[in-house]
Each structure stands twice: as C-alpha cells, then as structure tokens.
Amino acid sequence: MRYAERVERFAGEGAEAWAIHMEGLTRRARGEDIILLTVGDTDTNTPTGVIQTATDAMLSGDTKYTPIIGFTELRAAVAVRSAAKLGVPIEAERVVITAGAQGALYATAQCLFDPGDEVVAFEPMYVTYEAVVRSTGAELVPTPCPAALNFHPDLKALAARITPKTKAILFATPNNPTGAVLTRFELEAIAELCRKHDLWCISDEVYGDIVYQGEHLSPLSLPGMADRTVVISSLSKSHAMTGWRIGWSIVPDSDFADHLFNLLLCSLYGLPGFSQRAAISALTQNFPELAGMMDTYRDRRRRLSERLDGLPGMACHAPEGGMFLLLDVRGSGLSAQVFAERLLAETGVALLPADAFGASAKGHLRLSLGTTDERLDEAAARIKGFATALARAA
Ligand SMILES: Cc1ncc(COP(=O)(O)O)c(C=O)c1O
C-alpha cells in the first residue's frame, strides 16, 4: 500500500537530538537517576481554581460538542486580555480557539500557504515549524539569528531572503530555544518588509508573558500591520496549562476566521467545553500561583547562570524571555551532540543539542527551566563535574 507523498513533508529534522531525550526516558524508566532538562513543560501545577472550574463544568454536563472555533465567552476573554497586553483593539470575532498554539500554527499555515510559496522563518526556530510549513507544500526558508548577535535577527540576511515567492515571515518572540525578545527596532524592520513586499507576518507569542529583559512587543501593534499579522498564542506556558490544549490565532478579520472555521470543522471539530471553561477562568481571574511561577523561572535563570557560566569550555546564554537557557559548549572541543551524548552517558543529565533548532545554535545545548530547584542544582553540579573532567583530560 502507498502513503501520500505528503507524509514525507510532515517528517521534520532533528531526530538525532531527540534521540538523547528518548535515551534519557528509557534509562529513567529502568530506574536510573536521570535528570531530563530536555522538554519545555513546567513543574508548576495548573492553578487549583482553574482545575476546579473544569471539574465543576464536567459535573454540570459540559461534556458535549462545543462551537467549532470556541465558546464566544472564551474568544471574548482572549480578545480583552490580548488587547490590553498588546495595546491595540482586538474584537472577539478575530479570535479563533485551537488545540494549543501548535494547532493555531497548523491551521493558520493551511489557510495561507500554497505549494511553491516560501515562508521565511527565523532560525533557531521551534522544531515543528518546518513540518507545519512544508505540510502545505510551501518551502521554509531559514534566516539566521546568529549567536554573535545574541540570537537576534540579522536584518540584512532577512531582507536578502525575500523573493517574489515569499508569502510570509514567521518567528517566535520570545524565541524557543534562544529566548531572544525582538526589539521595537527589529519588529519595525520586519513590518517594513511585510508592507513593502505585501507579506503576512506570523508572530508566535506563546512565551510573551515570560520576559526577563526588555519588553514583549507584537508586530500587531505597529502601523499598517493589523491586516497582515496573525498572532499565535496559548495558555500552555503562561498558565502552566500545556495539557489543556487551549491556544488561538488572532487574525485580521472575520473572513480569515471563516476559513479557519472551515478547516477546524473538518479536523478538530471543537475543543472540550470543560477545557474552555477552565481557560475562561484562567484568563479572567488572578492566580497568585502564576506570579510565583514567573518568579521561580527568573530565579532559576539566575541560579543556573551563576553555576554554569565560566565553567571550563563553557559560557551561559541567559535568555531574555521564555523558559530555556542555552549553554555554549564551543570551547569544550566537542560538538553539542557528542557533548550531550557523553553528558547523559557519564552523568545522567539529558540536555538537547540546540542545533536541532537551527544552524545558528551550533555548539549550544538547551536546558529547560521547568524542573525543580533541587534537580536543577543537582544537574548544574553534574555538568560542572563533567566539564572539569573534560578540561583535565584535554
Ligand atoms: C515557540 C513555540 N510555539 C508553539 C508551541 C506549542 O505550544 P502549545 O502547547 O500551545 O501547542 C511551543 C511549545 O513548546 C513553542 O515553544
């Protein structure tokens, strides 16, 4: 039997890097003391009040089909909160609820890209972008955010990648894995390119609430960008709700929302009502646990940087935002892949080689801040032991 050619387009790169994560999982399942700093989940629980809302909703019968693009009340709650945060008016009919930001990226790409189109995306980039873009038949054109620029975009390189086939510019701010938070200057340069070449701007803002340095800005708030920008976001990171699968696209108008409706009608067919009720409470109430989570990330970022920066052969890249820290191991004499393989084999700490996210992150490893302080301290101690032994052997 034959599969569609499309299945090849879903298969992304970076399998080697994820092999380290899988190996860590396998060894942990065997009972070994493995510290997995590979994934972008959080150790913070969803606020109890949010869980209570979902439980109440389920018990009161909210377990049936729901509107395809989300409860009106949820779309309104996203619109109100996003408008306040981004400083621009956003009407509820421009908000389409999806299964996480991932669902929003996928659905948005399906509505915008055709075979032959090119989508210029900042690398390093979130690992699913390539498959999302290529699933439409379009090609992804990476543009560098070099380590030498603190992983901010090389704006000349960006401009040089625009061709008559370019349909959109895609990026995340803050970025995963680098944590770079795009500045107003950079966003204005991107906006100018979008206006000049009539391009869509897709801004993935899932880490927009987690900023340590600088300020989260959206291209949506820049002149002439409201009718060509799609903002992608979710509650996964901001509200410790990765498993609830609540995300959204904010699109320019109801026409775009109608296209998304049609796509979601034949794919997702609506999200669970109790998940959406929980999302409404998350967006409309204040939960002190979440402020605590942000403080915890900030503190872990500082602690890890203090412990890892300046170890033999290593430098620490503390993020401007997001929940990852990059370890620059170019001075160790090992590639990030070999460093990660040996670190796991010899110390039981699993880190992700960041090259999997793009060539600009060559020689770097990604560490998640979503693990308890105690385990992070233990991981830092093991990394220190490894780096010291490596330097001595050299
Ligand atoms: C940059 C970026 N975009 C999108 C996603 C997907 O998030 P969600 O859980 O909302 O689907 C992630 C998840 O790690 C991410 O890092």
The ligand as a Gaussian input file, in Angstrom:
#p B3LYP/6-31G(d) Opt

LIG

0 1
 C        7.658000      28.585000      20.177000
 C        6.559000      27.609000      20.439000
 N        5.430000      27.699000      19.725000
 C        4.410000      26.852000      19.914000
 C        4.483000      25.851000      20.854000
 C        3.309000      24.928000      21.032000
 O        2.644000      25.252000      22.238000
 P        1.221000      24.692000      22.605000
 O        1.391000      23.829000      23.803000
 O        0.398000      25.897000      22.940000
 O        0.692000      23.959000      21.443000
 C        5.631000      25.709000      21.634000
 C        5.747000      24.625000      22.624000
 O        6.759000      24.361000      23.207000
 C        6.703000      26.616000      21.418000
 O        7.839000      26.525000      22.121000

